[in-house]
Amino acid sequence: MNNTFNIKRFALLVKKAIVERPLQTIGVMVLSLLLSFILYVVIKRIFGFGAAQNLTLVWGLAGGGCFFSSFVFAHFSSNASGSSYLLLPASWLEKWLCGILMVGFMYPLIFLLCFHVMDLAFVAQYHHSLDPTSVFYRQQYESVYPYDLNDFIARNVYCLFLILAGSMLTGSLYFNKIPFIKTSIALCILVFLLFGLNWLIAATLFDHMKDAAPFDHVTVAVGKEEGTLILPTGVESFFHYSFVYAIPTILWTLPLGRLREKEF
């Protein structure tokens, strides 16, 4: 039998991860879907469909996925559970792939499917509630439509999910106790330092600086007008591909090395 990867052994490991910890897997997923439904209803009533669709996707996929991923490798909160996990008859590669499968495929697939069905149902209910004889019927009908899961905002949410979930997967292996809280604090500190350092550098280089976004633009006051400086195309592309591909790849690969270290 292959000591690195065996499909039958891997399937048993995935089954064990789901069945033996239903609260951390199925329970967290159901909770995320329920909260997403409530958020959609509340935001829709207050701000309308557009805000409800966007905020629910951000919360459910990026936020819920981040919380879900904190449980996947959270076996090391105690010596007993950590030792038991390391002694499982599965390789470090299979354990890593199990976590990747649950966080990177199972959760987003189930969430996006449920989100799409929920969105279709709410949009259909809205369209059905309209008065076809109204002079504004066509305008009202076309103002609300099912969310496009391939638009610009959705693609940014997917990137955010990959970064947050990857950070949490890594943090759960480096922080044995309360990894979700510790990793969240570390991410907040990192973001604060990034924005603070960027603001300080921009304020030093440009007079009358009004706004500065890391790796994006700087806005300065020119008399009574405002001008925006953006990165050159090549530099902007470098940072774009780094955030979309390089950083998520590193974050999702780090747990593989950490699991191997723990086994040795």
Secondary structure, DSSP 8 states (H G I E B T S, - for coil): --SS--HHHHHHHHHHHHHS-TIIIIIHHHHHHHHHHHHHHHHHHHH-HHHHHHHHHIIIIIIHHHHHHHHHTTT-SSHHHHHHHHTSSS-HHHHHHHHHIIIIIIHHHHHHHHHHHHHHHHHHHHHHHS-TTSTTHHHHHHH-----TTSHHHHHHHHHHHHHHHHHHHHHHH--SSHHHHHHHHHHHHHHHHHHHHHHHHHHHSTTEEEEETTTEEEEEETTEEEEEE--HHHHHHHHHIIIIIHHHHHHHHHHHHHHHHH-
